[in-house]
Amino acid sequence: MKTTDATVLDEPKIRGRATDETIEPAIESRPRPTTGVKEAKIYIDGKFYSEANAKVSVFDHGLLYGDGIFEGIRFYNGRVFRLEQHLERLWNSARSICLTIPMTRQEMTEALLETIRQNHLRDGYIRLVVTRGVGNLGLNPEQCKNPSVIIIVATIALYHEDFYRKGLSIVTVATRRSNPASLNPAVKSLNYLNNVMARIEANLASADEALMLNDAGNVAECTADNVFIIKHGQIFTPPITAGALQGITRSVVFDIAGEFDIKVIEADFTRHDIFVADECFLTGTAAEIVPVVKADGRMIGNGKPGPITTRIIARFREMTHKTGKPIFD
């Protein structure tokens, strides 16, 4: 599947052309500012605005304090992929932080679908945001009486095509994943500074992505992705209790592995286990499924995307093109 425009969130370093079997990203990436949609329409609290006129108050606590939640959602071939699971996680995040979403799930579904229709797209990415709303400069959320809902549709690719063809390099960073006892990673909140600081470290190390450990020194996740390793034909991934987000694409990998009769084990592991793994890959809604071929300067496996990873990616592509909530009835 190809699109005419896509905003690239992370540009790769210059690399040579792939000469072996390649893995294509689901959405082609061509740099373009903001949404990458011509005459984009953005939904804010029941109304559609042009990109230039889409504004929120400077007193919104989502801006002032990162007080709010969000979901990143993909749609492919005129269908929204795993929409119900995304909305379930959104409502769970809202409940955890005592935030009332000012619409029903059915109303949210229709608003989301209509936003895609307004932007005349069949393939792309949705950013669904719910903020605490406008309050005063105080911290108390009781000052915010009306939560805001924002829906942005874009054509993006988290990584450049070369990453899917040749794999990522990751580096372990000093920034530890937030302890669930302080700010639980299960809540997909607007406060992503923990992830941003890790991303900065990866940038400074000239790495493609940052590997984040938890306070126990075990692998938690990357800045925007869940982590999987493969050893002796079995797949391993950190448990949610390690500080990993309960990713939607993560759950898809469990489904695919079941189809292939490959065992997936949720277990704590360290970066040593990544060094000696046969294969490694990351998953996320924006990232999709992307191979990792180097960690902290050490080659993983033979330094190329492995056969199990390649099979999982191929099956994932099939699922995204054939399943999901129809946008255009």
N, C-alpha and C positions, 0 to 999 in steps of 0.2 A: 504494500500500500504506500502511496506517495501523496504528499500534499504540495501545494505550490509554495507555501511559505511556512516557516516555523522559527520560533525564537529559540536560540540555543542558550541554555542556562550556564553550561560549563563548556568552554572551548578546550580542546585538547592541545597538548604540546605537539610540535611538528613530528610526524612519524613517516616512515616509508610506507609504500603501498603494500597491502596484503597480497601475498602470492599463494597462500594456501586457501583452504575452504573458508569462506567468509560467512559471517552472521549479519544479516541486515537489520537495522533498527526498524521498529514498526512505523515510525514517522520520520521522514527525511527532514533534516535540519538545515535551514538557511537563515543566517542572521538577519533579524529584523527587530526593531525596538518594540517595547511593550507587548501587546497581545499578539501582534503579527496578523491581525484581522483588519481588513480594509473597512473603514467606517464601523468600527466595533460598537456594539450596544451592550451596556453593562447594567445589570439589575441591581437597584438599591431600594429596598423597602417598598416593593410593589410597583416601581416605575422603572422605565428604561432611559438611560442617559448615554449620550455620545461619550467616547473616551475622554475628550477634552473637558466635558462638563460633569463627569462622574467624581463627586467629591463627598467627603465626610467631615464632620465637625472636628475642629482641633480639640474639643472637649470630650470626644469619644474615648472611653476608657480602653478600648482596643488599641488606640494609638498611644495614650498616655501611660498605660500600664501593661500592655499585652494581655488585657483581660478579655478573652474571647476564645473561640475555637474555630477550627477549619477542617475541610476535607479537600483533598486533591483527587479528582475523578477523571477517568479516561472514557472517551467514546470513539468507537471504531465502526466504520462501514454503516453509519446510521443507527448505531445501537450504543447505549450507555452500559459500560461493562461493570458488573457487580454493584449496581446502584443500591440495592437493598442493604447490602453489607456496609456500604459507605454511610448510608443514612442511619443505620443501627449504631455504628461507631460514633457518629456525630451526636446522636441523642444520648448515648452513654457518656460522652465527654461533657455534654451540657449538664446532665444530672449530677455528675461528679463535682462540678464547680458551682452548682446551684444557679444555673443560668436557664431561664425559661425561653425556649425557642418560640417566637411569636407566630407560629403557623403549624398546621398539622403536617404529617409526613406526606399525605397526598397533595396538599397545597405546595409543599416544598418540591415534590417531584414535578408537578406541573410547571412551577416557576423555573425550575432547572431546564426542563425540556424546551420551554418557550424561549429561554435565553439562547439556547443552541439554535433554535429555528430563526430567531431574530438575526443571528450572525451567519446564517446560510452555510453551515458547516456539516459535514458528515464524519469528519475525523478530527480529533483534537483533545484538549485538556480543559477541565473545569476547576476553578478555584471557588469553593463555597465557603463563605465566612459568616460567622455570627459573632457580633461584638456585644459587649455588655451595654453599649449605648452611651448617649451623652449624659455626663454628670458634671460635678464641679472638679476642682483640682485636688480634692481630698481622695483618699484611697477607698473609702467605704463604698462598696458596690450598691448599697441601698439608695444612693443618690441617683443611680441610673434606672430610670423608670421604663424606658422603651428600648429593648435590644434591637439591633439593626442586622438585616440580612443582606449580604452582598454576593452576587454571583457573577464571576468573570469567566468568559470563554476565550481560550487562546489556542494557538497552534505552536506547541513547544516540543522540544526534545531535551531531556535533561543532559544527555551526553551526545557528543558528536558521533557520526557514523563509525569512525575508526575504532572507537571503544568497543563497539559490538563485534567488529570484525577481528580485532587483535587482542582485546581485553584491557582491563584497567590495571594500574599499579596503585596500591594503597599503602598508607603509612600509619603506624600506631601513634596517636597523639597523647600529650600529657593531660588534656582536658578529659575528665572522667564523665561518664553519663550520669545525669541527675539521679540521685538516690530516690527510689519510689516513696520513701518516707518523707521527702521534702516536696518534690514536684514530680508526680508519677508520670512516667513516659506514656502510660496508657491513655492519658488525656492529651489529645492532639490540640494543644493550646496555641495561641498566637505568640507566646513567649518562646522563641526558638534561639535565644542567645546562647544557650549551651551548645547547640548544633553549629551556630555561626562561629563561635570561638574555635571549635574543632576544625571547621572548614578553613579558617584563617591559618591554622597550623599546617594543614595540608597544602595550602597555597604556598606558604613560606618554605615548605620542604619540596616544592615542585612535584607533588604527588597528585594523582587524579581524584582521590577520595581519602577520607580520614577514617581510621578504625578506632572506635571508642570502647574503652574498657569500663567496667563498673568498679565500685569501691573494693571489691574482692580481687580485682585483677583479672577477672574473666571477661571474655568478649561479650559486649552488649549488642552493638549495632554500628553502622556507619552514620554519617550525618543525615542521610535521607533514605537509608536503605536497610533492610534486614540482611543478615549474613548467613550463607550456607557453605558448608564444606562437604566434600565427598571423599570417603576413604574406604577402600576395599568394596566398592559397590554399594555402600550405605551412605545416606545423606544425614548430616547433622546440622542442627541450628540451635542457637541459644533459646532457652525458655523465656517466656514473657517475664518471669520473675527475675531474670538477669538484667532487666532494664530495656528490653527490646519492645518496640511498638508491635501491637498485634496487627501486623500488616495485612492488607487485603490480598496483595499479590503473593505474600508469604503463604496465605491459606490456599491460593490457587496451586502453588507448587506442591503442597500436601496432596491435593486432588490429583494432580498429574502423576506424581510419584505412585499413588495408589493404582492408577491405570496401568503403569508400567511394572507394577509389583515390586517396587523399590521401597525399602523401609526408610522412613524418616524418623530420626531420633532427636527429641528435644533434650539437650544436655549442656551443662556448663562445659566450656572449653577455653583454653588460653590461646594466645597468639602462636605458641609453639605448634599447636594442632593445625593452624593455618599453614605454617611453614612446611609441614610434612604431609599436607593433604594432597590427594591426587588431582582434585579440582576444587575450584571455589567460584561462587557467583553471588551477586547481590540482587535483591528484589525490591521493588517499590512501584507505586502507581506511575510516577513520572519517569523513573528509571526503567521500568518494565523488568526484564531479566537481563543482566549484563555480566559477562565473565570477568573474573579477576585472575591475572597471570603472574602477579608479583606482589609480595608483601614485605615491607621493610627491607627492600633490596634483594630478597630471596625469591628465586623462581619457584612458582607453584607447578608441580607436575612437570610437563615438558615445555612449559612456558607458552602454551597455546590453549585456547578454549577446548575443554575436554569433551568426550563423546556423550556423557550423560547430560552435561550442561547443554550441549547442542540439541539433543533430543527434547529436553524440557522446553527450551526456547521455541523450537519448531512447533511443539504441541500448544504452547501458550499462544503463538501467532494464530493457529487454527481456531482456538477458542475465542479469541478477541474478535475475529471476523465473523463468527457465526452465532454468538450468544450475546445476550444483553437486552435491556429495555429499549424497544423501538422508539425512535425520536419522531419519525414522520409516519403517521398512520394512514 
